[in-house]
Amino acid sequence: MKREIKRVIADVKNVANNCNLVNFKLNGFGYFDNPGGNVIYADIEPSKELEEMCWGLAMKLMKYVRLKGWDWREIFSFHATIAFKEIYRNFPRSGAT
């Protein structure tokens, strides 16, 4: 397990070192229902550089890490998770008390 973690860290560093700063745009916020819990996220419009960096990293990791189904697709829904699971404790649904 420790060896795999070191390999992941090395691959992330390798991919990051071959990239300049990557730009993206924040397109607002959204949420979706997930079997593991609800998610609030920031919607990200990636630059071509960010898309290439993420796909390059996925290509390296998929050789030895069990990835999720969406990680195997070159077209990815870029987002940044803000909150997940039991979000309605802190973010009640509109009109809820």
Gaussian input, Z-matrix of N, CA and C with variables (Angstrom, degrees):
# hf/3-21g

backbone

0 1
 N
 C     1     B1
 C     2     B2     1     A1
 N     3     B3     2     A2     1     D1
 C     4     B4     3     A3     2     D2
 C     5     B5     4     A4     3     D3
 N     6     B6     5     A5     4     D4
 C     7     B7     6     A6     5     D5
 C     8     B8     7     A7     6     D6
 N     9     B9     8     A8     7     D7
 C    10    B10     9     A9     8     D8
 C    11    B11    10    A10     9     D9
 N    12    B12    11    A11    10    D10
 C    13    B13    12    A12    11    D11
 C    14    B14    13    A13    12    D12
 N    15    B15    14    A14    13    D13
 C    16    B16    15    A15    14    D14
 C    17    B17    16    A16    15    D15
 N    18    B18    17    A17    16    D16
 C    19    B19    18    A18    17    D17
 C    20    B20    19    A19    18    D18
 N    21    B21    20    A20    19    D19
 C    22    B22    21    A21    20    D20
 C    23    B23    22    A22    21    D21
 N    24    B24    23    A23    22    D22
 C    25    B25    24    A24    23    D23
 C    26    B26    25    A25    24    D24
 N    27    B27    26    A26    25    D25
 C    28    B28    27    A27    26    D26
 C    29    B29    28    A28    27    D27
 N    30    B30    29    A29    28    D28
 C    31    B31    30    A30    29    D29
 C    32    B32    31    A31    30    D30
 N    33    B33    32    A32    31    D31
 C    34    B34    33    A33    32    D32
 C    35    B35    34    A34    33    D33
 N    36    B36    35    A35    34    D34
 C    37    B37    36    A36    35    D35
 C    38    B38    37    A37    36    D36
 N    39    B39    38    A38    37    D37
 C    40    B40    39    A39    38    D38
 C    41    B41    40    A40    39    D39
 N    42    B42    41    A41    40    D40
 C    43    B43    42    A42    41    D41
 C    44    B44    43    A43    42    D42
 N    45    B45    44    A44    43    D43
 C    46    B46    45    A45    44    D44
 C    47    B47    46    A46    45    D45
 N    48    B48    47    A47    46    D46
 C    49    B49    48    A48    47    D47
 C    50    B50    49    A49    48    D48
 N    51    B51    50    A50    49    D49
 C    52    B52    51    A51    50    D50
 C    53    B53    52    A52    51    D51
 N    54    B54    53    A53    52    D52
 C    55    B55    54    A54    53    D53
 C    56    B56    55    A55    54    D54
 N    57    B57    56    A56    55    D55
 C    58    B58    57    A57    56    D56
 C    59    B59    58    A58    57    D57
 N    60    B60    59    A59    58    D58
 C    61    B61    60    A60    59    D59
 C    62    B62    61    A61    60    D60
 N    63    B63    62    A62    61    D61
 C    64    B64    63    A63    62    D62
 C    65    B65    64    A64    63    D63
 N    66    B66    65    A65    64    D64
 C    67    B67    66    A66    65    D65
 C    68    B68    67    A67    66    D66
 N    69    B69    68    A68    67    D67
 C    70    B70    69    A69    68    D68
 C    71    B71    70    A70    69    D69
 N    72    B72    71    A71    70    D70
 C    73    B73    72    A72    71    D71
 C    74    B74    73    A73    72    D72
 N    75    B75    74    A74    73    D73
 C    76    B76    75    A75    74    D74
 C    77    B77    76    A76    75    D75
 N    78    B78    77    A77    76    D76
 C    79    B79    78    A78    77    D77
 C    80    B80    79    A79    78    D78
 N    81    B81    80    A80    79    D79
 C    82    B82    81    A81    80    D80
 C    83    B83    82    A82    81    D81
 N    84    B84    83    A83    82    D82
 C    85    B85    84    A84    83    D83
 C    86    B86    85    A85    84    D84
 N    87    B87    86    A86    85    D85
 C    88    B88    87    A87    86    D86
 C    89    B89    88    A88    87    D87
 N    90    B90    89    A89    88    D88
 C    91    B91    90    A90    89    D89
 C    92    B92    91    A91    90    D90
 N    93    B93    92    A92    91    D91
 C    94    B94    93    A93    92    D92
 C    95    B95    94    A94    93    D93
 N    96    B96    95    A95    94    D94
 C    97    B97    96    A96    95    D95
 C    98    B98    97    A97    96    D96
 N    99    B99    98    A98    97    D97
 C   100   B100    99    A99    98    D98
 C   101   B101   100   A100    99    D99
 N   102   B102   101   A101   100   D100
 C   103   B103   102   A102   101   D101
 C   104   B104   103   A103   102   D102
 N   105   B105   104   A104   103   D103
 C   106   B106   105   A105   104   D104
 C   107   B107   106   A106   105   D105
 N   108   B108   107   A107   106   D106
 C   109   B109   108   A108   107   D107
 C   110   B110   109   A109   108   D108
 N   111   B111   110   A110   109   D109
 C   112   B112   111   A111   110   D110
 C   113   B113   112   A112   111   D111
 N   114   B114   113   A113   112   D112
 C   115   B115   114   A114   113   D113
 C   116   B116   115   A115   114   D114
 N   117   B117   116   A116   115   D115
 C   118   B118   117   A117   116   D116
 C   119   B119   118   A118   117   D117
 N   120   B120   119   A119   118   D118
 C   121   B121   120   A120   119   D119
 C   122   B122   121   A121   120   D120
 N   123   B123   122   A122   121   D121
 C   124   B124   123   A123   122   D122
 C   125   B125   124   A124   123   D123
 N   126   B126   125   A125   124   D124
 C   127   B127   126   A126   125   D125
 C   128   B128   127   A127   126   D126
 N   129   B129   128   A128   127   D127
 C   130   B130   129   A129   128   D128
 C   131   B131   130   A130   129   D129
 N   132   B132   131   A131   130   D130
 C   133   B133   132   A132   131   D131
 C   134   B134   133   A133   132   D132
 N   135   B135   134   A134   133   D133
 C   136   B136   135   A135   134   D134
 C   137   B137   136   A136   135   D135
 N   138   B138   137   A137   136   D136
 C   139   B139   138   A138   137   D137
 C   140   B140   139   A139   138   D138
 N   141   B141   140   A140   139   D139
 C   142   B142   141   A141   140   D140
 C   143   B143   142   A142   141   D141
 N   144   B144   143   A143   142   D142
 C   145   B145   144   A144   143   D143
 C   146   B146   145   A145   144   D144
 N   147   B147   146   A146   145   D145
 C   148   B148   147   A147   146   D146
 C   149   B149   148   A148   147   D147
 N   150   B150   149   A149   148   D148
 C   151   B151   150   A150   149   D149
 C   152   B152   151   A151   150   D150
 N   153   B153   152   A152   151   D151
 C   154   B154   153   A153   152   D152
 C   155   B155   154   A154   153   D153
 N   156   B156   155   A155   154   D154
 C   157   B157   156   A156   155   D155
 C   158   B158   157   A157   156   D156
 N   159   B159   158   A158   157   D157
 C   160   B160   159   A159   158   D158
 C   161   B161   160   A160   159   D159
 N   162   B162   161   A161   160   D160
 C   163   B163   162   A162   161   D161
 C   164   B164   163   A163   162   D162
 N   165   B165   164   A164   163   D163
 C   166   B166   165   A165   164   D164
 C   167   B167   166   A166   165   D165
 N   168   B168   167   A167   166   D166
 C   169   B169   168   A168   167   D167
 C   170   B170   169   A169   168   D168
 N   171   B171   170   A170   169   D169
 C   172   B172   171   A171   170   D170
 C   173   B173   172   A172   171   D171
 N   174   B174   173   A173   172   D172
 C   175   B175   174   A174   173   D173
 C   176   B176   175   A175   174   D174
 N   177   B177   176   A176   175   D175
 C   178   B178   177   A177   176   D176
 C   179   B179   178   A178   177   D177
 N   180   B180   179   A179   178   D178
 C   181   B181   180   A180   179   D179
 C   182   B182   181   A181   180   D180
 N   183   B183   182   A182   181   D181
 C   184   B184   183   A183   182   D182
 C   185   B185   184   A184   183   D183
 N   186   B186   185   A185   184   D184
 C   187   B187   186   A186   185   D185
 C   188   B188   187   A187   186   D186
 N   189   B189   188   A188   187   D187
 C   190   B190   189   A189   188   D188
 C   191   B191   190   A190   189   D189
 N   192   B192   191   A191   190   D190
 C   193   B193   192   A192   191   D191
 C   194   B194   193   A193   192   D192
 N   195   B195   194   A194   193   D193
 C   196   B196   195   A195   194   D194
 C   197   B197   196   A196   195   D195
 N   198   B198   197   A197   196   D196
 C   199   B199   198   A198   197   D197
 C   200   B200   199   A199   198   D198
 N   201   B201   200   A200   199   D199
 C   202   B202   201   A201   200   D200
 C   203   B203   202   A202   201   D201
 N   204   B204   203   A203   202   D202
 C   205   B205   204   A204   203   D203
 C   206   B206   205   A205   204   D204
 N   207   B207   206   A206   205   D205
 C   208   B208   207   A207   206   D206
 C   209   B209   208   A208   207   D207
 N   210   B210   209   A209   208   D208
 C   211   B211   210   A210   209   D209
 C   212   B212   211   A211   210   D210
 N   213   B213   212   A212   211   D211
 C   214   B214   213   A213   212   D212
 C   215   B215   214   A214   213   D213
 N   216   B216   215   A215   214   D214
 C   217   B217   216   A216   215   D215
 C   218   B218   217   A217   216   D216
 N   219   B219   218   A218   217   D217
 C   220   B220   219   A219   218   D218
 C   221   B221   220   A220   219   D219
 N   222   B222   221   A221   220   D220
 C   223   B223   222   A222   221   D221
 C   224   B224   223   A223   222   D222
 N   225   B225   224   A224   223   D223
 C   226   B226   225   A225   224   D224
 C   227   B227   226   A226   225   D225
 N   228   B228   227   A227   226   D226
 C   229   B229   228   A228   227   D227
 C   230   B230   229   A229   228   D228
 N   231   B231   230   A230   229   D229
 C   232   B232   231   A231   230   D230
 C   233   B233   232   A232   231   D231
 N   234   B234   233   A233   232   D232
 C   235   B235   234   A234   233   D233
 C   236   B236   235   A235   234   D234
 N   237   B237   236   A236   235   D235
 C   238   B238   237   A237   236   D236
 C   239   B239   238   A238   237   D237
 N   240   B240   239   A239   238   D238
 C   241   B241   240   A240   239   D239
 C   242   B242   241   A241   240   D240
 N   243   B243   242   A242   241   D241
 C   244   B244   243   A243   242   D242
 C   245   B245   244   A244   243   D243
 N   246   B246   245   A245   244   D244
 C   247   B247   246   A246   245   D245
 C   248   B248   247   A247   246   D246
 N   249   B249   248   A248   247   D247
 C   250   B250   249   A249   248   D248
 C   251   B251   250   A250   249   D249
 N   252   B252   251   A251   250   D250
 C   253   B253   252   A252   251   D251
 C   254   B254   253   A253   252   D252
 N   255   B255   254   A254   253   D253
 C   256   B256   255   A255   254   D254
 C   257   B257   256   A256   255   D255
 N   258   B258   257   A257   256   D256
 C   259   B259   258   A258   257   D257
 C   260   B260   259   A259   258   D258
 N   261   B261   260   A260   259   D259
 C   262   B262   261   A261   260   D260
 C   263   B263   262   A262   261   D261
 N   264   B264   263   A263   262   D262
 C   265   B265   264   A264   263   D263
 C   266   B266   265   A265   264   D264
 N   267   B267   266   A266   265   D265
 C   268   B268   267   A267   266   D266
 C   269   B269   268   A268   267   D267
 N   270   B270   269   A269   268   D268
 C   271   B271   270   A270   269   D269
 C   272   B272   271   A271   270   D270
 N   273   B273   272   A272   271   D271
 C   274   B274   273   A273   272   D272
 C   275   B275   274   A274   273   D273
 N   276   B276   275   A275   274   D274
 C   277   B277   276   A276   275   D275
 C   278   B278   277   A277   276   D276
 N   279   B279   278   A278   277   D277
 C   280   B280   279   A279   278   D278
 C   281   B281   280   A280   279   D279
 N   282   B282   281   A281   280   D280
 C   283   B283   282   A282   281   D281
 C   284   B284   283   A283   282   D282
 N   285   B285   284   A284   283   D283
 C   286   B286   285   A285   284   D284
 C   287   B287   286   A286   285   D285
 N   288   B288   287   A287   286   D286
 C   289   B289   288   A288   287   D287
 C   290   B290   289   A289   288   D288

   B1=1.4484
   B2=1.5344
   B3=1.3227
   B4=1.4575
   B5=1.5316
   B6=1.3336
   B7=1.4582
   B8=1.5269
   B9=1.3461
   B10=1.4570
   B11=1.5238
   B12=1.3192
   B13=1.4650
   B14=1.5286
   B15=1.3105
   B16=1.4604
   B17=1.5294
   B18=1.3331
   B19=1.4600
   B20=1.5252
   B21=1.3317
   B22=1.4706
   B23=1.5262
   B24=1.3212
   B25=1.4710
   B26=1.5327
   B27=1.3139
   B28=1.4725
   B29=1.5273
   B30=1.3276
   B31=1.4660
   B32=1.5258
   B33=1.3231
   B34=1.4748
   B35=1.5272
   B36=1.3218
   B37=1.4709
   B38=1.5217
   B39=1.3295
   B40=1.4612
   B41=1.5195
   B42=1.3233
   B43=1.4629
   B44=1.5282
   B45=1.3267
   B46=1.4649
   B47=1.5236
   B48=1.3200
   B49=1.4678
   B50=1.5235
   B51=1.3237
   B52=1.4559
   B53=1.5255
   B54=1.3228
   B55=1.4680
   B56=1.5209
   B57=1.3211
   B58=1.4481
   B59=1.5200
   B60=1.3119
   B61=1.4575
   B62=1.5205
   B63=1.3131
   B64=1.4596
   B65=1.5301
   B66=1.3021
   B67=1.4553
   B68=1.5152
   B69=1.3290
   B70=1.4550
   B71=1.5198
   B72=1.3324
   B73=1.4605
   B74=1.5159
   B75=1.3088
   B76=1.4571
   B77=1.5205
   B78=1.3366
   B79=1.4602
   B80=1.5216
   B81=1.2912
   B82=1.4638
   B83=1.5154
   B84=1.3235
   B85=1.4604
   B86=1.5151
   B87=1.3042
   B88=1.4447
   B89=1.5127
   B90=1.3178
   B91=1.4588
   B92=1.5200
   B93=1.3101
   B94=1.4487
   B95=1.5093
   B96=1.3220
   B97=1.4579
   B98=1.5114
   B99=1.2870
   B100=1.4396
   B101=1.5276
   B102=1.3246
   B103=1.4683
   B104=1.5301
   B105=1.3264
   B106=1.4629
   B107=1.5157
   B108=1.3153
   B109=1.4562
   B110=1.5079
   B111=1.2948
   B112=1.4582
   B113=1.5183
   B114=1.3429
   B115=1.4573
   B116=1.5255
   B117=1.3274
   B118=1.4615
   B119=1.5201
   B120=1.3404
   B121=1.4598
   B122=1.5274
   B123=1.3346
   B124=1.4557
   B125=1.5256
   B126=1.3237
   B127=1.4630
   B128=1.5264
   B129=1.3268
   B130=1.4575
   B131=1.5228
   B132=1.3175
   B133=1.4647
   B134=1.5224
   B135=1.3337
   B136=1.4647
   B137=1.5222
   B138=1.3052
   B139=1.4645
   B140=1.5313
   B141=1.3027
   B142=1.4657
   B143=1.5359
   B144=1.3330
   B145=1.4691
   B146=1.5270
   B147=1.3344
   B148=1.4672
   B149=1.5288
   B150=1.3285
   B151=1.4709
   B152=1.5258
   B153=1.3284
   B154=1.4611
   B155=1.5248
   B156=1.3267
   B157=1.4564
   B158=1.5281
   B159=1.3201
   B160=1.4663
   B161=1.5173
   B162=1.3322
   B163=1.4587
   B164=1.5288
   B165=1.3255
   B166=1.4615
   B167=1.5173
   B168=1.3214
   B169=1.4627
   B170=1.5324
   B171=1.3192
   B172=1.4666
   B173=1.5301
   B174=1.3333
   B175=1.4631
   B176=1.5290
   B177=1.3188
   B178=1.4686
   B179=1.5283
   B180=1.3404
   B181=1.4593
   B182=1.5238
   B183=1.3336
   B184=1.4696
   B185=1.5239
   B186=1.3205
   B187=1.4624
   B188=1.5247
   B189=1.3445
   B190=1.4650
   B191=1.5297
   B192=1.3239
   B193=1.4602
   B194=1.5247
   B195=1.3104
   B196=1.4585
   B197=1.5269
   B198=1.3144
   B199=1.4569
   B200=1.5202
   B201=1.3192
   B202=1.4613
   B203=1.5200
   B204=1.3220
   B205=1.4536
   B206=1.5135
   B207=1.3249
   B208=1.4604
   B209=1.5255
   B210=1.3204
   B211=1.4603
   B212=1.5267
   B213=1.3304
   B214=1.4536
   B215=1.5172
   B216=1.3254
   B217=1.4580
   B218=1.5268
   B219=1.3177
   B220=1.4673
   B221=1.5211
   B222=1.3279
   B223=1.4659
   B224=1.5211
   B225=1.3036
   B226=1.4540
   B227=1.5175
   B228=1.3086
   B229=1.4607
   B230=1.5303
   B231=1.3227
   B232=1.4620
   B233=1.5229
   B234=1.3193
   B235=1.4571
   B236=1.5243
   B237=1.3145
   B238=1.4639
   B239=1.5210
   B240=1.3176
   B241=1.4568
   B242=1.5165
   B243=1.3194
   B244=1.4623
   B245=1.5197
   B246=1.3308
   B247=1.4621
   B248=1.5218
   B249=1.3366
   B250=1.4591
   B251=1.5162
   B252=1.3074
   B253=1.4665
   B254=1.5145
   B255=1.2983
   B256=1.4658
   B257=1.5277
   B258=1.3220
   B259=1.4613
   B260=1.5143
   B261=1.3359
   B262=1.4572
   B263=1.5251
   B264=1.3218
   B265=1.4735
   B266=1.5235
   B267=1.3312
   B268=1.4658
   B269=1.5243
   B270=1.3330
   B271=1.4579
   B272=1.5297
   B273=1.3367
   B274=1.4724
   B275=1.5102
   B276=1.3219
   B277=1.4561
   B278=1.5188
   B279=1.3108
   B280=1.4602
   B281=1.5082
   B282=1.3365
   B283=1.4469
   B284=1.5186
   B285=1.3389
   B286=1.4584
   B287=1.5179
   B288=1.2962
   B289=1.4695
   B290=1.4853
   A1=110.66
   A2=116.39
   A3=120.39
   A4=111.20
   A5=116.30
   A6=120.80
   A7=111.11
   A8=116.54
   A9=120.69
   A10=111.28
   A11=116.74
   A12=120.53
   A13=109.58
   A14=117.09
   A15=120.61
   A16=110.96
   A17=116.50
   A18=120.33
   A19=110.78
   A20=117.40
   A21=121.26
   A22=109.65
   A23=117.09
   A24=121.34
   A25=109.84
   A26=117.08
   A27=120.81
   A28=110.88
   A29=117.45
   A30=120.01
   A31=111.69
   A32=117.67
   A33=120.62
   A34=109.58
   A35=117.31
   A36=121.12
   A37=110.73
   A38=116.62
   A39=121.19
   A40=111.15
   A41=117.19
   A42=120.76
   A43=110.31
   A44=117.46
   A45=121.22
   A46=111.89
   A47=117.17
   A48=120.46
   A49=112.51
   A50=117.56
   A51=121.44
   A52=112.58
   A53=116.41
   A54=121.03
   A55=109.86
   A56=115.10
   A57=119.92
   A58=107.66
   A59=116.52
   A60=120.08
   A61=108.81
   A62=117.84
   A63=120.92
   A64=109.34
   A65=115.23
   A66=121.23
   A67=110.86
   A68=114.72
   A69=121.93
   A70=107.41
   A71=116.08
   A72=121.91
   A73=108.66
   A74=116.25
   A75=122.27
   A76=107.19
   A77=116.78
   A78=121.65
   A79=113.43
   A80=118.20
   A81=120.53
   A82=110.99
   A83=114.43
   A84=121.19
   A85=109.52
   A86=117.00
   A87=121.61
   A88=110.32
   A89=115.10
   A90=119.43
   A91=108.50
   A92=114.96
   A93=120.11
   A94=109.06
   A95=114.14
   A96=121.03
   A97=107.71
   A98=115.54
   A99=123.39
   A100=107.09
   A101=119.72
   A102=119.34
   A103=113.44
   A104=117.31
   A105=121.04
   A106=113.35
   A107=118.13
   A108=123.28
   A109=110.48
   A110=115.70
   A111=121.28
   A112=110.42
   A113=115.00
   A114=120.44
   A115=109.64
   A116=116.63
   A117=122.93
   A118=105.62
   A119=116.56
   A120=119.13
   A121=111.28
   A122=114.77
   A123=122.75
   A124=106.18
   A125=116.25
   A126=122.24
   A127=108.54
   A128=117.25
   A129=122.37
   A130=110.16
   A131=115.54
   A132=121.69
   A133=106.40
   A134=117.04
   A135=119.28
   A136=112.68
   A137=115.06
   A138=120.33
   A139=107.37
   A140=116.51
   A141=120.94
   A142=109.87
   A143=116.95
   A144=121.49
   A145=111.54
   A146=116.74
   A147=119.87
   A148=110.14
   A149=116.72
   A150=119.74
   A151=110.99
   A152=116.65
   A153=120.84
   A154=111.59
   A155=117.07
   A156=120.67
   A157=110.88
   A158=117.17
   A159=120.87
   A160=111.99
   A161=117.29
   A162=120.18
   A163=110.44
   A164=117.25
   A165=120.60
   A166=111.84
   A167=116.38
   A168=119.97
   A169=110.20
   A170=117.14
   A171=120.30
   A172=110.61
   A173=116.84
   A174=120.64
   A175=111.28
   A176=117.11
   A177=120.44
   A178=110.80
   A179=116.31
   A180=120.32
   A181=112.70
   A182=117.81
   A183=119.48
   A184=112.58
   A185=117.26
   A186=120.39
   A187=111.96
   A188=117.31
   A189=119.09
   A190=114.93
   A191=118.47
   A192=121.59
   A193=108.66
   A194=117.00
   A195=121.22
   A196=108.23
   A197=116.22
   A198=122.02
   A199=110.51
   A200=115.44
   A201=121.60
   A202=108.51
   A203=116.78
   A204=121.66
   A205=113.61
   A206=117.57
   A207=120.11
   A208=112.72
   A209=117.81
   A210=120.75
   A211=112.26
   A212=117.65
   A213=121.84
   A214=111.74
   A215=117.46
   A216=121.00
   A217=109.33
   A218=115.00
   A219=118.73
   A220=110.62
   A221=117.52
   A222=121.54
   A223=106.49
   A224=116.75
   A225=122.48
   A226=109.19
   A227=117.58
   A228=121.94
   A229=108.12
   A230=116.08
   A231=120.31
   A232=110.26
   A233=114.86
   A234=120.96
   A235=108.40
   A236=115.23
   A237=121.49
   A238=107.11
   A239=117.02
   A240=120.84
   A241=110.05
   A242=115.32
   A243=121.63
   A244=110.05
   A245=116.36
   A246=121.59
   A247=107.99
   A248=116.06
   A249=119.53
   A250=110.27
   A251=114.86
   A252=125.30
   A253=110.14
   A254=118.93
   A255=122.11
   A256=111.02
   A257=116.63
   A258=121.22
   A259=113.38
   A260=117.94
   A261=119.44
   A262=112.65
   A263=118.05
   A264=119.68
   A265=110.33
   A266=115.55
   A267=120.93
   A268=113.01
   A269=116.46
   A270=121.42
   A271=108.56
   A272=116.44
   A273=118.05
   A274=111.89
   A275=115.39
   A276=121.31
   A277=108.61
   A278=116.19
   A279=121.45
   A280=109.36
   A281=116.22
   A282=121.76
   A283=113.49
   A284=118.07
   A285=120.78
   A286=109.69
   A287=115.30
   A288=119.24
   A289=110.69
   D1=-45.09
   D2=-179.16
   D3=-62.29
   D4=-37.21
   D5=179.31
   D6=-64.80
   D7=-40.01
   D8=179.53
   D9=-65.46
   D10=-39.50
   D11=179.39
   D12=-63.89
   D13=-42.95
   D14=177.71
   D15=-62.24
   D16=-37.78
   D17=179.30
   D18=-67.24
   D19=-41.36
   D20=177.03
   D21=-60.95
   D22=-47.62
   D23=-179.91
   D24=-59.28
   D25=-44.63
   D26=179.95
   D27=-63.03
   D28=-41.87
   D29=180.00
   D30=-67.99
   D31=-39.61
   D32=177.23
   D33=-62.74
   D34=-45.65
   D35=178.13
   D36=-60.11
   D37=-44.36
   D38=-178.69
   D39=-60.45
   D40=-47.25
   D41=179.34
   D42=-65.06
   D43=-45.38
   D44=-178.74
   D45=-63.80
   D46=-38.99
   D47=-179.53
   D48=-66.69
   D49=-21.58
   D50=179.02
   D51=-92.89
   D52=9.13
   D53=-178.98
   D54=-123.08
   D55=145.18
   D56=168.79
   D57=-83.89
   D58=-179.57
   D59=174.65
   D60=-53.90
   D61=134.61
   D62=-179.67
   D63=-107.09
   D64=133.97
   D65=-179.66
   D66=-93.68
   D67=157.69
   D68=172.92
   D69=-158.61
   D70=165.27
   D71=177.14
   D72=-116.54
   D73=142.34
   D74=174.15
   D75=-91.48
   D76=120.19
   D77=-176.56
   D78=-102.61
   D79=16.07
   D80=179.90
   D81=115.01
   D82=-160.32
   D83=-175.09
   D84=-129.08
   D85=159.91
   D86=177.91
   D87=-159.57
   D88=-178.24
   D89=175.51
   D90=-147.63
   D91=158.07
   D92=172.33
   D93=-146.68
   D94=152.98
   D95=176.69
   D96=-86.41
   D97=132.85
   D98=-176.67
   D99=-126.24
   D100=145.03
   D101=178.23
   D102=-55.31
   D103=-30.73
   D104=179.15
   D105=-85.30
   D106=-4.74
   D107=-178.74
   D108=139.49
   D109=164.73
   D110=-179.40
   D111=-76.67
   D112=155.91
   D113=-176.42
   D114=-132.46
   D115=134.01
   D116=168.01
   D117=-106.60
   D118=133.55
   D119=-174.58
   D120=-142.13
   D121=159.99
   D122=170.20
   D123=-94.25
   D124=127.20
   D125=-179.16
   D126=-82.36
   D127=124.36
   D128=-174.75
   D129=-114.82
   D130=130.62
   D131=171.02
   D132=-98.51
   D133=110.15
   D134=-174.37
   D135=-79.31
   D136=153.68
   D137=168.84
   D138=-80.46
   D139=167.27
   D140=177.34
   D141=-59.67
   D142=-37.15
   D143=179.89
   D144=-64.17
   D145=-40.67
   D146=179.01
   D147=-66.68
   D148=-42.18
   D149=177.33
   D150=-59.41
   D151=-45.41
   D152=-179.15
   D153=-65.39
   D154=-40.41
   D155=179.51
   D156=-63.14
   D157=-46.65
   D158=-178.82
   D159=-65.52
   D160=-41.49
   D161=179.00
   D162=-66.82
   D163=-39.54
   D164=177.17
   D165=-61.67
   D166=-40.92
   D167=178.54
   D168=-67.21
   D169=-43.29
   D170=178.89
   D171=-60.24
   D172=-41.04
   D173=-179.87
   D174=-61.91
   D175=-38.06
   D176=178.00
   D177=-69.68
   D178=-47.43
   D179=-173.89
   D180=-70.38
   D181=-33.10
   D182=-175.30
   D183=-65.06
   D184=-11.62
   D185=177.83
   D186=-71.43
   D187=-23.92
   D188=-175.21
   D189=-146.22
   D190=-0.10
   D191=179.58
   D192=-117.07
   D193=141.38
   D194=177.05
   D195=-78.77
   D196=106.66
   D197=-177.55
   D198=-93.03
   D199=162.07
   D200=174.15
   D201=-77.79
   D202=163.05
   D203=-177.56
   D204=-57.03
   D205=-40.25
   D206=-178.50
   D207=-70.05
   D208=-18.94
   D209=178.05
   D210=-74.10
   D211=-14.69
   D212=-179.19
   D213=-88.84
   D214=-3.12
   D215=-179.24
   D216=-103.56
   D217=135.41
   D218=179.39
   D219=-68.66
   D220=-32.98
   D221=175.99
   D222=-85.26
   D223=119.06
   D224=-173.01
   D225=-126.27
   D226=143.15
   D227=176.84
   D228=-85.20
   D229=98.20
   D230=-176.30
   D231=-73.57
   D232=131.19
   D233=177.44
   D234=-159.87
   D235=165.75
   D236=173.66
   D237=-124.26
   D238=117.07
   D239=-179.59
   D240=-67.99
   D241=130.49
   D242=178.73
   D243=-101.36
   D244=-44.11
   D245=178.98
   D246=-149.64
   D247=150.51
   D248=178.17
   D249=-151.45
   D250=174.19
   D251=-177.68
   D252=72.06
   D253=-119.85
   D254=-173.16
   D255=-86.54
   D256=65.65
   D257=-173.50
   D258=-72.85
   D259=-22.19
   D260=-174.49
   D261=-71.88
   D262=-11.94
   D263=171.63
   D264=-64.24
   D265=-40.61
   D266=-176.60
   D267=-102.05
   D268=-23.40
   D269=-178.10
   D270=-130.06
   D271=81.39
   D272=-177.82
   D273=-63.75
   D274=151.74
   D275=176.94
   D276=-61.49
   D277=150.97
   D278=178.97
   D279=-55.83
   D280=128.87
   D281=179.47
   D282=86.70
   D283=-9.14
   D284=179.14
   D285=-79.46
   D286=153.22
   D287=179.11
   D288=-110.44

